[in-house]
Amino acid sequence: MKVVWSTFLVFFALHAESLSEGVPPFHPESIENILFPNSQEVELKSFRVPSPRFRLPTSFDPYHYAIKIRPILEVITGDFPQWSAPGDVTIFGTCAFPTTNITLHSQVAINEASVKVVNTVTQEEVAVVGHSYDTEKTFYIIELGTSLSVGIQYSVYIEYVAEVYLENLEGLYRNHYDDPDTGVTKYSIASQLQAFGARKVFPSLDEPAMKATFDVKLGRRSNYSSICNSPLVDSSPIPGMDDWFWDTFNTTVKMPTYLLAVIISDFTYDEASPDIFHKPVRTYGPKHLIDEGHGVVPSEIAAKVLYFFEEFFDVEYSMHKMDSAAIIDFPAGAMENWGLNIYKDAYLLYALDQNNERERRGVALTLSHELAHQWAGNLITCDWWTMAWLNEGCETEQDLLTIKLLKSKHAKIFPVLRFATYLSYQGMEYTNPEYEGQKALQYDCIMNAMRNDILDNSHPTVLPDKGNPWDTMTYNANLVYSKGAALMRMMEGFLTLGTLQKALQTYMKAYSFQAANQDQLFLILTGQANADGRLPVGSTMKGIMDTWTLQKGFPLEEYRPDNETRIYFIPIAIASQSSPNVDNTLPQFWLFQQPNGIPITHNPDEWFVANSGGTGYYRVQYDAVLTQKIQDQLVVDHEIISLGSRTQFIDDYFTLAFAGREGIEAALGFTKYMDKEQESSVWNALTYHLQIPRRLMLGRPESEGFKDYMLARVSSVLTQLQNSSDVNVGAANLFYVALVDASVAFGNQEVYNLANQYYTQWQQNPAVNPIPPLLRRNMHCAAARDLNDENFMFALNAFMGQSASSRTEIIQGLACRSDPATLELLLGVTTGTTAEIPREYSQAVITAIAGVYENIGNMIPFLMNNFDAISEYQGSQRLIANAIRDLCNLHSTSTESSIINTFVTMNRSKFTDPADLTIIDNALVTLRNNIAWMEAFGNPMNTWFNNNKNN
């Protein structure tokens, strides 16, 4: 039988993810087809060409900077003010075109009288006749009396004073930490120059393609030390300045201004063994943390990652050393400055006896990401910020965690070559294979990208140039990091890792110390792919990948007999019942501009799977017959279908169902076999899509079928995992923690028994909490739900002796118990009647109690009866407004809505802050959307679970 495989529709309207935020269901008419619109070629070209309005003239080409800067951390009589940084810079460059001015970037105070322009060949000065400034573009323009000569080298000398920022953490900024031995707050100075911060530290040509070498001298007091990109070569007293020293650093390699980095502090370091890597690899941080061993693990991981990437790229690491520094106040999570990476302290420091497996994984991924940048982004840099995906996306496959760490930090995260995200997974797979980075890539990157690629703030991976570079660099960080990695993973799928790696090696060698764009990468990829026979005849990587990088969205493949619509250039790997090809991702077919689809000969009695391996950046939907055949196969033997495909089934079908494009029953059918599924990536996808059902359905009598159905599957897999793996280490530990969380939610008595065992041990030795940190919240909850009064009172009495984070976990656990006496005791913290819990934990108590479905019957009367007492004790009504918000987030029936709305109507006039009413009104919108969601999906899901709970 011949079946025509057809349609490719790009959709990026809000659907499944919208529903999770209470947005009404997605309807098919909201699909926007952006594949090959009439204006596409014009539109895509506009993405490629940066606006010249904010770009520097190219008449002066820099090749070297000599920088001296002396940041002042203390009040010193007769010196410059505290938190200023006097300095001077000499910029050496070549005249490329005749010009009578030199335009630089600058956001520092320039001493105009000091400015000198010198012909370095003749040593003659060029007359400086004026100075002008364009504040919108941050340009400083030196006006010359005569024209510069083409091909001649000149130097530009400028004295200036920069600012050390206290709030705006870009340029030079103040950092602090509290010394536990002395109780003294200690200050230091660090830098963050990407993307436009160099101009806040020294006058410069601050664009990524304008690379140069750097000589740096840092001034410091004797009680500090300094580090920079390259090694320290000399420290000498500053003449005429008591207790001041110039630290002189070796000349850097050629690099863009945004990669320069400096730190002045009292930090110490730990160093990796030279047996791991042939150049010094150190981790810097506050002395007390380094002394406690927080630098040992990151130093060793960093050394191993550097060794791996040298081998992977077949290009030696270019700097003489690699330092990683932990900065408490660091704004961006992590930054890949060449030779001196700077990290938020929580993303770098790790001690075996103080941190958990999730944090160790985070350190490994973050290090892998930033060190991948030492090649992808530093050795080769994007030629303009619109091409940032080339820096970041490639790093993604090696750094699952980095995305999670960075994505919540800022709306503006400045990307370099997106190779890094892709590559970070490769690096972590080498240094810490126990975390199974390659398996996690699909969920962490591909699926994360798809969830962001349908949002209103979606955009192409090649950023549309908005003229103003600050606007251009305002983008969806999740999308840039994860989609770049997803596209790299797709290329690996249809090229093979071997072909991709050989092409990247060629690319690194061809463009070392240069700036590049995606066309240059695609040209090299095409050459290697053709040599290895990986592409369809007559196609190029540019022709294929431009369609993915120059427009937002992604295709939906629908596999139905004789369906007809437009298609797209997409690699399709096929697996079937008779040829499962579990590990194959090479495409047997390509879809490109065949409006009637591709006829494929297929046995109608067998199942087949498209996008085998799940490496393609698109969703797949089958007709009902094929869907049922695949589901039947999963029940019989799921491992004959690849892990990537199994993960994709869950993500695609639940996404399509919640978007109104597929029945929810079809999505649920893919869960029947889950009692045998022991791969965490599949469970991660399912857990993600069950967030709303768990929030809105659990605890309700009509949802007992949901609870029973999931409990059977979670319990089975938890038992299998405990019997087959060391659940204390690596990915198995994180999977175990996730299963325990689900077990508590669905009522696994064995987990409740485990909680009681931990509490028994704890009561025998109250000074040592035996519960593993990642399990504490769930164990407190399980112990409370088991209605053990002795455990409850022990936890309450132990509350004040715990750390701040542990106290919050105890509160979250105690609130799982919903009997009136317990709730009265806990809610007493909001009015001051419960002395065991301080007032500052009032919000944690409210949120925890409101998060338990059964508590609405006690919570609303408490708020009603104690409105004035809460307001007086708390000093405002914000806690009550937040309580309404938390209740609305959980509830979803007209009866519950009536209870909450009645309370709001009766008390609206008592809220004195308009912001509180805004919180409440938004919460009521969420409540209405929850009701709509339950009507659309909750009721059909309850019916399905009740019919299948014994299957």
MOFEN-V990222 format. One record per run of one state. SS is the DSSP state (H for helix, E for strand, C for the rest). FROM is the first residue (numbers start at 0). TO is the last residue. Records with the same first field share a line. If there is no record, write none. Layout:
# MOFEN-V990222
SS->FROM-TO / FROM-TO
This chain:
# MOFEN-V990222
C->0-0 / 5-6 / 10-14 / 20-26 / 30-38 / 48-50 / 54-58 / 71-82 / 95-97 / 105-107 / 119-123 / 126-126 / 134-137 / 148-151 / 165-169 / 178-183 / 192-196 / 200-202 / 204-210 / 221-223 / 228-230 / 237-242 / 249-253 / 255-255 / 259-260 / 265-266 / 271-278 / 285-285 / 291-294 / 313-319 / 327-332 / 335-338 / 347-355 / 372-374 / 376-378 / 382-383 / 387-387 / 392-392 / 398-398 / 407-415 / 417-418 / 431-431 / 435-435 / 452-467 / 472-475 / 495-495 / 510-512 / 516-516 / 531-539 / 549-553 / 559-568 / 572-572 / 576-587 / 591-596 / 601-606 / 610-616 / 622-622 / 640-641 / 658-662 / 669-670 / 676-678 / 689-689 / 697-699 / 724-728 / 746-747 / 764-771 / 785-787 / 801-802 / 814-818 / 830-837 / 850-851 / 865-865 / 874-876 / 890-892 / 910-912 / 948-950
E->1-4 / 7-9 / 59-70 / 83-94 / 98-104 / 108-118 / 124-125 / 127-133 / 138-147 / 152-164 / 170-177 / 184-191 / 203-203 / 211-220 / 224-227 / 231-236 / 243-248 / 254-254 / 261-264 / 267-270 / 279-284 / 320-326 / 333-334 / 339-343 / 375-375 / 379-381 / 393-394 / 416-416 / 513-515 / 554-558 / 569-571 / 573-575 / 588-590 / 597-600 / 607-609 / 617-621
H->15-19 / 27-29 / 39-47 / 51-53 / 197-199 / 256-258 / 286-290 / 295-312 / 344-346 / 356-371 / 384-386 / 388-391 / 395-397 / 399-406 / 419-430 / 432-434 / 436-451 / 468-471 / 476-494 / 496-509 / 517-530 / 540-548 / 623-639 / 642-657 / 663-668 / 671-675 / 679-688 / 690-696 / 700-723 / 729-745 / 748-763 / 772-784 / 788-800 / 803-813 / 819-829 / 838-849 / 852-864 / 866-873 / 877-889 / 893-909 / 913-947
